[in-house]
Amino acid sequence: MKKFIEEFKAFIARGNVIDMAVGIIIGGAFTSIVTSLVEDIINPLLGLFGGMNFDRLHVKLLGEVTLNYGKFITAVVNFLIMAFIVFLLMKVVNGMSDKLTKKEAEEAAVPTTKKCPFCKSEIAIDATRCPNCTSELEIEA
């Protein structure tokens, strides 16, 4: 049992588990924001243009039993809107990440070595004499 608890502690202490927990908490907070956006702003606007609220659509089956298909339509529309908002958010984040990665790649692309024209060995870019063949090198401007 002690070994099991130690393994569990090691699992919890890993960075990716903590990152996942933070992501879930932020996701929960973000969900409430997007839900409010959809329910309080977008759905009323759709109601203005569509002239009706989907939540009220239903079919009576037997007596008091109703099939509320309008709520399902609303849930699907909410999902599509939330998915679109998350898509736009991820597109912005990925675009910023691509720019940062591209900038880092450009900085890393600056050469730090060159080839000796005499012995063809790899030498430091600012070398004035080859350490391998001792030839004097021309200073590049």
Secondary structure, DSSP 8 states (H G I E B T S, - for coil): -HHHHHHHHHHHHSHHHHHHHHHHHHHHHHHHHHHHIIIIIIHHHHHHHHSS-GGG--EEEETTEEE-HHHHHHHHHHHHHHHHHHHHHHHHHHHHHHHHHHHHHHHHTS--EEE-TTT--EEETT-SB-TTT--B-----
